[in-house]
Amino acid sequence: MRLAFRRNGLKRTVVTACGLSALLAASVTTGSGASADEPRPGGARNPSLNGPVITLTTVKVGAPGNPSVGILPFKDALYRSCADAPSLKECLRVGGVPYRYEIGQLEVTVEQWVAFLNTVDPDGRNRLRLYDETESSTAWPKYGQINLSPSAGTGRHYSVAFPQWADKPYGFANFLRAARFVNSLYNGRLVSKRTSSKGTFNYVTYQVALSPQTERGMYELAKPKTTRVHRTGFVLPSQDEWIKAAYYDPRGGGTYSYWKYPTNPGVFGDGAATAPSPTVLAPGTGEVTNAATQPLASYHADGKAAPSWCPQQLSPEACSTGNPLGFDPVIYAQAYQGSLSAVGEARTTSPWGTLDQGGNAVEWTDTITAPPSGQSSLRVWRRLHGGISNAPAYQMWPSAVGLQPQDNVFYNHTYPWLGLRIGVIGD
């Protein structure tokens, strides 16, 4: 995933998340990308408990020991194994997972993230750099999701910028922020756990009272190359866990049992011909208005406008010109087109029942990878997947294996489409 533009005059801007793949989406009954009932994630404070309680629903991913497949980064092809790929050196084996696990049905929302911020930073001092000023609606009208009020009471300094943002994915995550969120869950108190099913999909719904403890838990943040410390609990998905949940069809659909998109099997080698339809968003709320069109994903299809909205409380001028980067209106309009849509409203499911793994926000995994050629090996690089609402269809392919430094401060300021989805391993 790269955001490339010239800062010396900003004569040319390219905002494209390179190397981000989408989550698989399958049909509930036929394997063709059927829609699911619209879920509503929770993030509100429960006064009967001691802290903020959030509700998270996961899907169960079975078929342990499924075969992996070979991919060449960003190539429109899939191989039964790397031995079949034209370049063995570049080929990556992905998607095979030898155990059962769970992955979030939805991306983590702004409402849930605000509950987390007020839990771990009740004084609003931002010691852990979990918040950036560009996340505010004042600094960035169109994309600002969260406001920070220094004068608010303890545990209330952070708030959802506008009500319309509550059910959108949090979009300013780096790996360290995401890992701290997981640690807050891991160290938190399990209030309830409920299983359910619909068709072939199996779900687990957790209510968790968040913990203020973020530096230790599933991840030891004192170690830059931290990996999972425990065999059971909340995690960030690994690259293989993410890809399997998005693309692997246990019923054998697709190519070698893998789909091209998290929304539908597609056809490898046909470019974007079998890509899902792009979402259309209500201009003042970001709600999906064409959910009846299936399969569907929030991405920027060629020849069509990117899915976009801006809070209706703002003026058209603020939405089209206000930005913290100093871009003039023309450059800004070219660079920042796509917007995040309400989670789950595209309704197209992966083979396991997840939503929005294709498009919307790109998502962090905890998989460490080597840096790109010529880049510093002193930083820790991690894989990301899923495509974004501002990027073309190819970023939803399983071969879109994006990578970024886990602590990219530049992206914290400039990139409003970086999200996360939790996972669960063990019991």
VEXVO-191839 format. One record per atom (N, C-alpha, C): x, y negated, z; residue in one letter. Coordinates in steps of 0.05 Angstrom, whole numbers, plus 32768, in hexadecimal, padded with zeros to 4 digits. Each point is the difference from the previous one (the first is absolute). Layout:
<atoms>
XYZA...
</atoms>
This chain:
<atoms>
801180188000M7FEF7FE88000M80127FE88000M7FFD7FEF7FEDR80107FE77FFFR7FEE7FE97FF9R80067FEA800CL7FF47FE67FFAL80167FEF7FF5L7FFF7FFB7FE6A80167FF27FF3A7FF77FE57FF5A800C7FEA8009F7FFB7FE77FF3F80187FED8005F80037FED7FEFR80167FEE8002R7FF87FE98013R80107FFD8014R7FF97FEB8014R800D7FE57FF7R801380017FEDN800C7FE77FF7N7FEE7FF37FEAN7FEC7FF28009G7FEE7FF37FEDG7FE780107FFCG8000801A8007L7FE980117FFEL7FF580007FE3L801280027FECK7FF77FFE7FE5K7FF180197FF7K80068016800DR7FF380197FF7R7FFA80108019R7FE8800B8001T7FF7800E8018T7FF5801B7FF8T800A8014800EV7FF5801B7FFCV7FF9800B801BV7FE780058005V7FF9800C801AV7FF5801C7FF9V801080148002T7FF8801B7FFAT800D80138013T7FF1800F800FA800B80138013A800A80187FF1A801980017FF9C800B80167FF0C800580188011C7FF680167FF8G80068019800EG7FED80078015G7FE77FF87FFEL7FED80068015L7FEB80127FF4L7FFB8016800DS7FEE80137FF5S7FE58000800ES7FEB800A7FF4A7FE68000800CA7FF9801A800CA7FED7FFF8013L7FF78018800EL7FEC80107FF0L8000801A8002L7FEE800F7FF0L7FE37FFE8008L7FEF80007FEBA7FE47FFE8005A7FF180157FF1A7FF18011800EA7FF280157FF2A7FE37FFE8005A7FF180107FF1S7FE380008003S7FF780108018S7FEB7FF7800CV7FF5800F8017V7FF6801B7FF8V7FF580017FE8T7FF480197FF8T800C800B7FE6T80087FEE7FEDT8008800A7FE6T801D7FFC7FFBT800E7FF08011G801D7FFB7FFBG80047FEB7FEBG7FEC7FEF7FFBS80037FEC7FEBS80007FE3800AS80037FFD801AG80017FE5800BG7FE67FF6800AG7FF18011800FA7FE67FF8800AA80037FEB8016A7FEA7FF28005S80017FEB8015S7FFA800C801BS80097FF18015A7FFB8008801BA7FF07FEB800EA7FF280078015D7FF27FEC8010D80137FEB800AD7FF87FE78001E80127FEB8009E80058001801DE801980058009P80078001801CP80057FE4800BP7FFD7FFC801AR80067FE7800CR801380048018R80187FF77FFDP801480038015P7FFA7FED8017P800880098018G7FFB7FEF8018G801A7FF38008G7FFD7FEB8010G80187FF2800BG7FF87FEE8016G7FE98002800BA7FF67FEE8014A80088008801CA7FFE7FED8012R80078005801CR7FE8800D800ER80048015800FN7FEB800D800EN80027FF7801EN7FED7FF1800AP80027FF5801BP800180158016P7FF680197FFAS800080148014S801B800E8004S80137FF97FEEL801B800C8002L80147FEA8007L801980088006N80147FED8009N800E7FF17FEAN7FFD80087FE8G800E7FF27FEAG7FF180027FE6G800C7FF47FEBP7FF380027FE5P7FFE801D7FF7P7FEA80077FF6V7FFC801B7FF5V7FFB7FFF7FE2V800F800F7FF1I7FFB80017FE3I7FF7801B7FF8I7FF180017FEBT7FF5801A7FF6T800E80067FE5T800B80187FFEL800F80097FE8L7FF5801B7FF8L7FF980027FE6T7FF7801A7FF6T8015800B7FEDT800880198004T8013800E7FEFT7FF280167FF0T800D80097FEBV7FF680177FF2V801480178005V7FF680188001K801280178004K800B80097FE5K801A80047FFFV800D800A7FE8V800A801C8005V7FF580137FF2G8008801C8004G8012800A7FEAG7FFB80197FF8A8010800E7FECA801E7FFE8006A800880088019P801D7FFE8006P801180117FEDP80177FF67FFAG8012800E7FEEG7FFA7FFC7FE3G7FF07FEC7FF9N7FFA7FFA7FE4N80197FFB7FF0N800180067FE7P80187FFB7FF0P80057FE27FFBP80197FF98000S80077FE57FF8S80017FFE7FE1S80037FE87FF6V80047FFC7FE3V80177FED7FFCV800A7FFF7FE7G80167FEE7FF9G7FF67FE77FF3G800C7FEA8007I7FFA7FE67FF3I80197FF17FFAI80007FF17FEBL80157FEC7FFAL7FF57FE58007L800E7FF08010P7FF47FE7800AP7FF47FEF7FE9P7FE67FFA8003F7FF17FEE7FEFF7FFC800B7FE4F8004801A7FFCK7FFB800C7FE6K7FE4800D7FFFK7FF37FFE7FEAD7FE5800B7FFDD8002801E7FF9D8009800F8014A8004801D7FFBA8000800E801BA7FFB801A8000L800180108017L800C801B7FF8L8010800C8012Y800E80187FF9Y7FFB80158016Y7FFD80197FF7R7FFC80158014R801780028013R80187FFB7FF7S80177FFE8011S80147FEE7FF3S80147FF8800FC80157FEE7FF5C8010800E7FEAC8000801A8001A800E800F7FEBA7FF47FFB7FE4A7FE77FF88000D7FF27FFA7FE6D80037FE37FF8D800A7FEF8011A80027FE37FFAA80187FFB7FEDA7FFE7FEC7FEFP80167FFA7FEEP80197FF5800EP7FFD7FF68018S80177FF68010S7FFE800C801CS801080158005L8000800C801AL800B7FED8015L80127FEF7FF8K800D7FED8013K7FEB7FEC800BK7FEE7FF77FEFE7FED7FEC8008E7FE7800C800CE7FFB80197FFCC7FE7800D8008C7FFD8001801FC7FE87FFB8009L7FFA8003801DL7FEA80158003L800380128014R7FEB80128007R7FEE7FF38015R7FE680007FFBV7FEE7FF28012V7FE780108004V7FF27FFA8016G7FE5800A8005G7FFD801A800FG801580108003G7FFE8019800FG80017FFB801EG7FED800A800FV80007FFD801EV7FF9801B800CV8011800B8011P7FFC801B800BP7FED80038017P7FF47FEA8009Y7FEF80018018Y7FE67FF07FFBY7FED80058012R7FE87FF07FFFR80057FE5800ER7FF17FEC7FF8Y80037FE5800DY7FE77FF07FFAY80007FE8800AE7FEA7FED7FFAE800C7FE67FF6E7FF07FF27FF0I80087FE67FF6I7FE77FED8001I80057FE78004G7FEA7FED8003G7FEE80007FE8G7FE680008004Q7FED7FFE7FEAQ80027FE57FF3Q80077FEB8010L80017FE57FF7L801B7FF38008L80067FEA7FF4E80177FF08008E7FFA7FF2801AE80147FF9800FV7FFD7FF18019V7FF67FE47FF9V7FEB7FF7800DT7FF37FE67FF9T800B7FE98010T7FF97FE87FF6V80087FE7800EV7FF58000801CV7FE780088003E7FF38001801BE801080118013E800880187FF7Q800F80128010Q801C7FF58007Q800C7FF27FECW801A7FF58005W7FFF7FE98014W7FEB7FF07FFFV7FFD7FEA8013V7FFD800C801DV7FF180158002A7FFE800D801BA801B80098009A8010800B7FEEF801C80088007F80117FE88008F7FFF7FEB7FF1L80107FE88007L7FF97FF5801CL7FE67FFE8006N7FF87FF6801AN800780128017N8003801A7FF9T800880148015T801E7FFE8006T80107FFF7FEBV801D80028004V800D7FE48004V7FF27FEB7FF9D800A7FE58003D7FEB7FEE800CD7FF780068018P7FEA7FF1800CP80057FE38005P801A7FF88001D80077FE48005D80037FF07FE6D8000800F7FE9G80027FF27FE6G801B7FF57FFAG8015800C800BR801B7FF57FFCR800F800E7FE9R7FF680157FF5N800B800C7FE8N801D80098003N8007800B8017R801C80088005R800980167FEDR7FED80117FF8L800780177FEFL7FFD7FFA7FE2L7FFB7FE77FFAR7FFD7FF77FE4R7FEB80117FF1R7FE98003800EL7FEA800F7FF4L7FEE7FED7FF0L80067FE78000Y7FEF7FEC7FF2Y80117FEC7FF2Y7FF77FF87FE8D800F7FEB7FF1D7FEC7FE97FFAD800B7FE88000E7FEE7FE97FFCE7FF180017FE5E800B800D7FECT7FF280027FE7T7FE780118001T7FFC800E8016E7FE780108003E7FE87FEF8008E80047FE78006S7FEA7FEF8009S7FF07FF57FE9S7FE77FFA8005S7FEF7FF57FEBS80077FE37FFAS800E7FF28012T800A7FE57FFBT801780007FEDT801480128005A801780017FEFA7FFA800C7FE4A7FEE80148000W7FFB800E7FE7W7FE280057FFEW7FF07FEC7FF6P7FE380028001P7FF5801A7FF4P800980087FE8K7FF480177FF3K8008801A800DK80188003800BY80098019800AY80058001801EY7FFD7FE9800EG80048000801CG7FEB8010800FG80088015800EQ7FED8012800DQ7FFC7FFB801EQ80157FF5800DI80007FFF801DI800A7FE58009I7FF27FF48013N80097FE6800CN800B8005801CN80147FF08007L800C8000801AL7FFA7FE6800EL7FF380018017S7FF97FE8800FS80108000801BS80147FEE8002P801080008019P7FF07FF98019P7FEA7FF17FFCS7FF17FF78017S7FEA80138009S7FFD80177FF3A7FEC80138007A8007800E801AA7FED800E800BG8004800F8019G801180197FFCG8009800B8016T801080197FFET7FF180167FF2T800E800C7FEDG7FF480167FF0G7FED7FF67FEBG80007FE67FFAR7FED7FF57FECR800E7FED7FECR801A80018000H800F7FED7FEFH7FFD80057FE2H7FFB801A7FF9Y7FFE80077FE4Y7FE280047FF9Y7FF87FF77FE9S7FE580047FF7S7FFE80047FE2S7FEB800E7FF7V7FFB80037FE4V7FFB7FE57FF4V800E7FF97FEBA7FFE7FE47FF5A7FE47FF97FF8A7FF280117FF2F7FE47FFD7FF8F7FF3801B8003F7FE680018006P7FF3801A8004P800380137FE9P80027FF57FE8Q800280117FE8Q801A80118000Q80147FF8800FW8019800F8001W7FFF80188012W7FED80028012A800080158014A8002801C7FF4A7FF280057FEAD8000801B7FF5D801280037FE8D80147FEE7FFDK801480037FEBK8019800C800BK8011800D7FF0P8019800B800AP80127FEA800BP800E80068016Y80157FED8008Y801580017FEAY800A7FE87FF7G80117FFF7FE9G801B7FF58003G800A7FFD8019F801A7FF48005F801280138010F7FFD801A7FFCA801080138010A801B80057FF5A801480038011N8019800D7FF8N8001801A8010N801480117FFCF8000801A800DF80027FFC801FF80107FED8009L80037FFD801DL7FE67FF8800DL7FF17FEE7FF3R7FE67FF9800BR7FED80188000R8000800F7FEAA7FEF80187FFEA800780148016A801A80058004A800980138014A7FF77FF8801CA80017FE68005R7FF77FF6801BR7FE280048003R7FF17FFD7FEBF7FE380068002F7FFC801D8007F800E80127FF3V7FFE801C8005V80088006801DV80157FF4800AN80098004801CN7FEA7FF78013N7FF37FEA7FFAS7FEA7FF68011S7FEA80158001S7FFA800D7FEAL7FEC80158000L800B8018800FL801980087FFBY800B8018800DY80007FFD801EY80077FE8800AN80017FFB801DN7FE57FF9800CN7FEC7FFD7FEFG7FE67FF78009G7FF08017800DG7FE87FF98008R7FEE8014800DR7FEA80097FEDR7FFF801A7FFCL7FEC800C7FEFL7FE57FFF800EL7FEE7FF07FF6V7FE57FFC800CV7FED80167FF6V800280077FE6S7FEE80157FF6S800C800B7FE6S7FF880187FFAK8009800D7FE7K7FE880117FF6K7FF87FFB7FE7R7FE8800E7FF6R800680097FE4R7FF980197FFAT8003800B7FE5T7FE680007FF2T80017FFE7FE5S7FE880017FEFS800880097FE5S7FED80057FEFS800680097FE5S7FEA7FF77FEDS80077FFD7FE7K7FED7FFA7FEBK8009800D7FE7K7FF080127FF5G800980107FE9G801980108007G80147FFC7FF0T8019800F8005T80147FF08011T7FF87FE88008F80137FEF800FF7FFB8003801EF80168000800FN7FFF8003801DN800D7FE7800DN7FF37FF58014Y80097FE7800CY80048003801EY80117FEE800AV80037FFD801DV7FFF7FE28006V7FEF7FF98013T7FFD7FE48008T800B7FFC801CT80147FEE8003Y800C7FFB8019Y7FF87FE4800AY7FFC7FFE801AQ7FFF7FE6800DQ80177FFF8013Q80117FEB7FFCV80197FFE800FV80027FE5800DV80057FFF801AA80067FE7800EA801E7FFB7FFBA80067FEA7FF3L801C7FFA7FF8L80117FFB8019L801A80067FFCS80137FFB8016S80127FE97FF8S800A7FF08013P80137FEB7FFAP801C800A7FFBP800580198004Q801A800C7FFDQ800580077FE2Q80147FF27FF4T800480037FE3T801C80097FF9T80147FFF8012E801B80057FF8E8008801D8000E7FF08010800FR8005801D8001R7FE5800E7FFER800180187FF6G7FE880107FFCG800580147FEBG7FF280007FEAM800680117FE9M801A7FF87FF3M80067FE68001Y80197FF57FF4Y800F7FF08015Y801B80058000E80127FF18012E800A7FE87FF1E7FF57FE98005L80077FE87FF1L801C7FF68005L800D80098015A801C7FF88005A8012800D7FEBA7FF780147FF2K8010800E7FECK7FF67FF77FE4K80117FF27FF1P7FF77FF77FE5P7FF680167FEEP800C80178001K7FF780167FEFK7FEE80138010K7FEE7FF4800ET7FEE80118011T7FEF80127FEFT7FFD8018800AT7FEE80147FF5T7FED80098016T7FEF80137FF9R7FEC80098014R800E800E8018R7FF97FF78017V800D800B8018V7FF08018800BV7FE680017FFBH7FEF8015800BH7FF380107FE9H7FF780188008R7FF480127FECR7FE27FFD7FFER7FF47FF08011T7FE37FFC7FFFT7FFA7FE38007T7FEB7FF57FF3G7FF87FE58006G7FFC7FEF7FE7G7FFB7FE78004F7FFC7FED7FEAF801B7FFA7FF3F80007FFD7FE6V80187FFB7FF0V7FF97FED7FE9V80157FF77FF2L7FFC7FF67FE5L800580187FEEL7FEF80047FEBP800480187FEFP801C80007FF3P800A80187FFCS801880027FF0S7FF97FFD7FE2S80147FFE7FEFQ7FFA7FFE7FE3Q7FF180197FF7Q800980188008D7FF280187FF7D7FE48002800BD7FFC7FF88019E7FE58001800CE7FEE7FED7FF1E800A7FE87FFAW7FF07FEC7FF2W7FF8800A7FE4W8014800A7FF1I7FFB80097FE5I7FED80187FFFI800480138012K7FEE80178001K7FE37FF78005K7FFC7FEE8013A7FE57FF78006A7FF47FF17FE9A80107FF37FF0A7FF67FEF7FEAA7FFC80107FE6A801080147FFBY8000800C7FE5Y7FFC801E7FFFY8007800E8015Y7FFF801D7FFEY7FE3800A8002Y7FF7800F7FEDD7FE5800A7FFFD8001801E8007D7FF680078018P8001801D8008P7FEF80127FEFP7FEE7FF47FF0R7FEF80107FEER800D80047FE5R80187FF57FFCG800F80067FE7G7FFB7FED7FEAG7FF27FE98004G7FFB7FED7FEBG80197FF07FF9G7FFF7FF17FEAG80177FF07FF8G801580107FF2G80197FF78003T8017800D7FF4T8011800D8016T8004801A7FFEY800E800F8016Y7FF37FFA801BY7FE67FFB8000S7FEF7FFA8018S80057FE4800BS800C7FEF7FF0Y80047FE48009Y7FF17FED7FEDY7FF47FEC800CW7FF37FEB7FF0W80147FEA7FF8W7FF97FF17FEBK80107FE97FF8K7FFA7FE78010K7FE77FFF800AY7FF77FE98010Y7FF3800B8019Y80007FF08016P7FF380098018P7FE280017FFDP7FF67FF77FEAT7FE37FFD7FFBT7FF580157FECT8011800C7FF0N7FF780127FEBN8018800E7FF4N7FFB80187FF4P801780107FF5P80107FF17FEBP7FF37FF17FEEG800E7FF27FEBG800F80137FEEG80107FF57FEEV800F80107FEDV801D7FF57FFFV801380108008F801C7FF77FFFF80087FFC7FE2F800D7FEA7FFBG800A7FFA7FE5G7FEE7FEE7FF0G7FE87FF9800BD7FEE7FEE7FF1D80017FE38009D80157FF8800EG80017FE5800AG7FEA7FFB8014G7FF17FEB7FFBA7FEA7FF88012A7FE480087FF5A800080117FECA7FE680067FF2A7FEC800D8013A800980108013T7FED800E8012T80027FF4801CT80097FE78003A80017FF3801AA7FE47FFA800AA7FFC7FFD801AP7FE67FF8800AP7FF97FE47FF7P7FE67FF98003S7FF87FE57FFBS80097FEE8016S80057FE67FFBP80087FED8015P7FE87FF6800FP80037FFA8019T7FEB7FF58010T7FF97FE37FF7T7FE87FF88005V7FF77FE47FFEV7FF87FF7801CV800A7FEA8009L7FFC7FF7801BL7FEE7FE78001L7FEF80008014A7FF07FE88005A80137FE88006A7FFD7FEA7FF2P80147FEB8001P80057FF3801BP7FEC80018012G80047FF3801AG800380138017G7FFE801A7FFBT800180148016T801480177FFCT800780057FE6G801180177FFBG7FF3801B8001G7FE580008002E7FF2801A8000E7FFF800A7FE3E8002801B7FFDV7FFF800C7FE6V7FE380007FF5V7FFD7FF57FE8T7FE57FFE7FF5T7FF980157FEBT8014800F7FF7N7FFB80147FEBN8006801C8009N7FF980068019A8006801B800BA7FF280167FF1A7FEB7FFA7FF1A7FF280157FF1A801180097FE8A80147FF17FF9T801280087FEBT80168012800BT800180197FF8Q80138013800BQ800F800E7FE9Q801980078004P80127FFA8017P80087FE28000P80087FF68017L80047FE48004L80187FFA8013L800F7FEB7FFAA80167FF98011A80067FE27FFDA800B7FF48015S80077FE37FFFS801D7FFD7FF5S80027FFC7FE6Y801A7FFB7FF4Y7FFB7FEE7FE8Y80167FF77FF3H7FFE7FED7FEAH8002800F7FE6H7FE980067FF4A7FFF800F7FE7A80087FED7FE9A800E800C7FECD80087FF07FE9D7FE87FF47FF1D80037FE67FFAG7FEB7FF37FF1G7FE87FF78010G80018004801BK7FEA7FF88011K800B7FEF8017K7FEE7FF0800BA80097FF08017A800580128018A80137FF98010A8006800F8019A7FE87FFB8013A7FFA80158011P7FEB7FFC8014P80097FE98013P7FEE7FED8004S80097FE8800FS7FE87FF4800FS80077FF38016W7FEC7FF18010W800F7FED8012W7FF27FED800CC800B7FEE8013C7FEA7FF88014C80067FFF801AP7FEB7FFA8013P7FEE7FE97FF8P7FE680048002Q7FED7FEC7FF6Q80017FE78011Q800C80008017Q80037FE88011Q80147FEC7FF4Q801080097FEDL80157FEF7FF5L7FF77FF37FE6L800D7FEA7FF9S7FFA7FF37FE7S800E800E7FE9S7FF57FFE7FE8P800D800C7FE8P801D7FF67FFDP80057FE78006E801B7FF57FFDE8013800E8013E7FF88003801AA8011800D8013A8006801D7FF7A7FEC800E7FF6C8004801B7FF7C801380037FE9C7FFE7FED7FEDS801080027FE8S801B7FF48001S80057FEE8013T801A7FF28000T800F8003801BT7FF280038016G800E8001801AG801180188004G801A7FFD8004N801180178005N80197FF6800FN800C80118010P80177FF88011P801B80027FF1P800080077FE7L801880067FF1L800A7FE87FEFL7FF07FEB7FFEG80077FE97FF0G7FFB80047FE3G7FF080147FF8F7FFB80047FE3F7FEC7FEB7FF6F80057FF67FE8D7FEC7FEF7FF4D7FE880117FF7D7FE97FF47FFBP7FE780107FFBP800380147FEAP800E7FF97FEAV800280137FEAV801080198007V80177FFB800CI801080178009I7FF280118014I7FF27FF28013Y7FF2800E8015Y7FEA80127FF4Y7FF17FF57FEDA7FEA800F7FF4A800B80197FF1A80177FFE7FF4Q800C80177FF2Q800A80158013Q800C7FF78016A800D80138012A7FEC800E8013A7FEC7FF2800AY7FEF800B8014Y7FE380007FF6Y7FF980177FF4Q7FE580037FF5Q7FEF80138010Q800980188006G7FF08014800DG7FFC7FFB801EG7FE98008800AS7FFA7FFD801CS7FF8801B800CS80038003801AL7FF88019800EL7FE280028003L7FF580177FFAS7FE480048002S7FF9800E801BS7FE77FFF8007A7FF7800D8019A8006801E7FFFA800B800B8016V8009801C8000V7FE880137FFBV800580147FF0G7FEC80157FFBG7FEA7FF97FEDG7FFD7FE77FF8E7FE97FF87FF0E800380097FE2E801880067FF7A8002800B7FE5A7FF3801C7FFFA8000800E8017R7FF280198005R800B80197FF2R80147FFD7FEET800B80177FF3T8013800F8012T7FFC801A8003T8010800F8013T801680107FF2T801580058010S801580127FF7S7FF7801D8003S801080137FF8P7FF8801C8003P7FFB8008801DP800A7FF08013W7FFC8006801DW7FEC7FEE800EW7FF77FEB7FF2G7FEC7FEE800BG800A7FE58009G80197FF97FFAT800A7FE68007T7FF47FEB7FEDT80027FE78008L7FF77FEA7FEFL80157FEB7FFDL80027FF47FE9D80127FE97FFBD801E80087FFFD800680187FFCQ801D80067FFDQ80097FF67FE5Q7FEE7FFB7FEDG80077FF47FE7G7FF97FE38000G80137FEE7FFCG7FFB7FE48000G7FFB7FF4801CG7FF67FE88001N7FFB7FF18018N801B7FF8800CN8009800B8017A801A7FFA800BA801380187FFDA80197FFA7FFAV801480168000V80058007801DV800880198005E8001800A801BE801C800C8007E80097FFA8018W801A800A8009W7FFE801E8007W8016800E7FFBT8004801B800BT80197FFE8013T80058015800FD80177FFF8011D8018800F7FF4D7FFE80067FE6T8016800E7FF2T80177FED7FFAT80188007800AI80187FF07FFAI800C80097FE5I80097FED7FF0T800B80077FE6T801A7FF07FFBT801080097FEDA80187FF17FF9A7FF87FE67FF2A80107FEB8003P7FF97FE67FF3P800380027FE2P7FF47FEF7FF1P80047FFF7FE3P801E7FFB7FFAP800780087FE8S801C7FFB7FF8S80077FE38001S80167FFA800DG800A7FE58003G7FF57FF18018G7FEE800C800FQ7FF57FF48018Q801080098019Q7FFE7FF08015S800F80058018S7FF7801A800DS801380108009S7FFA8018800FS80007FFB801ES80047FE78008L80007FFA801CL7FE37FFD800BL7FED7FFB7FEER7FE47FFD8008R7FF2801B7FFDR7FEB8004800EV7FF180197FFFV7FE97FFC7FEDV7FFF80117FEBW7FEB7FFF7FECW7FEC80168004W7FE67FFA7FFCR7FEB80138004R7FEE80007FE7R7FF280167FFCR7FEE80037FE9R7FE47FF48006R7FF47FF67FEBL7FE47FF68002L7FF1800B7FE8L7FE580008003H7FEF800B7FEBH7FE57FF27FFFH7FF480017FE8G7FE47FF97FFEG7FF87FEB7FECG80137FF17FF4G7FF87FEB7FEEG7FF37FE98010G7FFA7FEA7FF2I7FF37FE9800DI7FEC7FF47FEEI7FEF7FEE800BS7FEB7FF37FF0S800B7FED7FEBS801A7FFA8002N800D7FED7FEDN8011800E7FEBN7FFF801B7FFFA8012800F7FEFA7FF280137FEDA800D80087FEAP7FF380117FEDP7FFC801D8009P7FF480107FEFA7FF8801B8006A801880128006A80177FFB7FF4Y801680138003Y800A8001801DY7FFA7FEC8010Q80098001801BQ7FEE80128011Q7FEB800B7FF5M7FF08014800EM8008801C7FF8M801480047FF0W8009801B7FF8W8010800C8017W8001801B8002P8010800D8015P801E7FFA7FFCP80087FF87FE8S801C7FFB7FFAS80087FE38009S7FED7FF08009A80067FE58008A800B8000801DA801880088003V800D8004801AV800E7FE78008V7FF17FED800BG800C7FE68007G801280028019G80127FED8003L801180008017L80077FE38007L80037FFB8019Q80077FE5800AQ80108002801AQ80107FEC8007P800C8000801AP7FEA7FFF8015P8004800E8016Q7FEB80028014Q7FFA7FE6800EQ80127FEC7FFED7FFD7FE7800ED80037FE87FEDD7FF480027FE8N80037FEB7FECN7FF27FE68008N800F7FEE800CV7FF47FE7800AV7FF57FEF7FE9V800D80017FE9F7FF67FF17FE9F7FE480087FF8F7FFB801A8001Y7FE5800A7FF9Y7FEB7FF78015Y80097FFF8019N7FEE7FF68015N7FF57FE57FFAN80107FEF7FF2H7FF77FE57FF9H7FF17FFF7FE6H800480127FEET7FF77FFC7FE5T7FED80157FF4T7FFD8016800EY7FF280177FF4Y7FE880088011Y7FE77FFA7FF8P7FE980058011P7FF1801A7FFBP800E80147FF4W7FF380197FF9W800E8018800CW800F7FFD8016L800E8016800CL7FF0800B8018L7FF680187FFEG7FEF800B8014G800A801A800CG7FEF800D8010L80078019800CL7FE780118005L8005801A8002R7FEC80148006R800C80138014R7FF280078015I800C80118014I7FFD801D7FF8I800F8011800EG7FFE801D7FFDG8000800D801CG7FFA80198001V800080108019V800D801A7FFAV801380088010I800C801A7FFEI7FFC80108019I8000801A7FFEG7FFD80118018G7FE37FFE800BG7FFD8005801AD7FE68000800DD7FFA7FE4800AD
</atoms>
